[in-house]
Structure formats: C-alpha cells, structure tokens
Amino acid sequence: MAEVLSMRWTGVTPEQYDATRAAVGWEERAPEGALMHVAWFEPDALRVVDVWTSRAAFERFFAERLAAAVGEAGITGEPEIEFRPLHRRYIAPGVTGAA
C-alpha cells in the first residue's frame, strides 16, 4: 500500500533544499518507489509531502542517496516525519512532469 510522507524540517533554507535537490538529482533520476513530491517553506522550516509506494522505499532512498547530500548542504537537526497510508490520489488531467 502506498504511503504519504509529511515532513517538517526546522532551519532548512531554500538554498539548502535546492543544493540537496541538485546533488541527489531526483528529478533527473527518480528514486525507485517515489510517486509524488511537493515542497514549500514556512518562515522557519521546509515542508514536504511525498507519496511513496512504501515507507521502505523512502527509507532506502534516504539511506542510499539523500542522507549524504543533506550533510553536504549543511542541513542539521532532525525532521519531524509522519507516514500515513494513502487513501486516494488524484492528478488533474493534463498535469505531467516536474517543477
């Protein structure tokens, strides 16, 4: 069953997020099991909502690709993360691609 990841990471800046994204290259080489990624910023934190085929798929991606890039970008602390089973997913007609 697919899982929804909700994350809040205090102290992460847009520049750190963009550096991490560039280093990992997840838009050019999508992680196995990733179905959707949305990110935005609050005044003091990065917020992310992802949909993954499983929690294990995200954990593999984090361990194998994301963790090192997070450190290189100077991101510190620990994110608040929740996983919940996906009930329904809707993608509007004509919506494709990244960005």
N, C-alpha and C positions, 0 to 999 in steps of 0.2 A: 504494500500500500504506500502511495506517495505521502511525503511528509512536508509540512510547511515549517520553515525555519523563520523565526522572528528574532532579530538581534539588535541590541543597543550597545554601542561601544563608546563610552565616555572618553573625550580627549582626542579622538581621531579627527584630523583635519581633511578637507577636500584634497589638499596636496598629497597627503599620505595615502589616502584612498586611491588617487589617480596613479601614484607611483607603484602601489601594490598591484593595481589592475594591469599596468603596463608590464611589470616584471613577471606576473603569472600568465598573462596572455589568455585569459579565459574567454574573451570574445573571439579570438582567432583560433583557439584550440579548446573548445568547450569541454569542461570536465565531464567524465562519464557519470551519468545519473542526474546531471543538472537539467532542470526543465524551465526555470524562470529565475530572474534576478532583478530586484528593484532596490535602488539605494537613494537616500536623501539625507539631509543634515538638519539637525536641530542646532540651536546655538552652541551646545556643548558636547554634541555626540553625533556619531554616524548611526543611521538606522538602516536596516536591511530586512527585506522579506524575500525569501527564496522558496522555490518548490523543488524538491529533490525526489528521486524515485524511492529513496530510503535514507534514514539517518546515517546508516553505514556508508553510503555513497558520499555524503558530505564529509564525514569523518576521514575517509580515505583521501579525499581532495585536500582537506586541511593538512593532514599529516604529510602528504607527498608533494604538495605544490604551494599551498598558501602560507603555512607557518613560517617558512624561511623568508618569504617576501615581506611578510608583516614585520619581522625583525629588522630587515634591511631598510624598511621605510621609517623605522624609529617608533613604531607603534608600541605602546606599553600598556600594562594593565590587562585585565581580562574582560571579555564581552559578557553581557547578560544574554543568554541564548535560551530560547524555548523551542521545542518541537511539538507539533500537533498533527494528527492525521488529517490529510486533505479530505474535505467532504465534496467539494465541487470546484472545478476550474473552468473559466470562461475566457476565451480570447476573442476579441471583437473581429468581425470579418475584415479582411484586408490588412490586419496588423501582422507584420513579419519583421524579422531581423533584429538587430541590436541598436543601441543608442537610445 
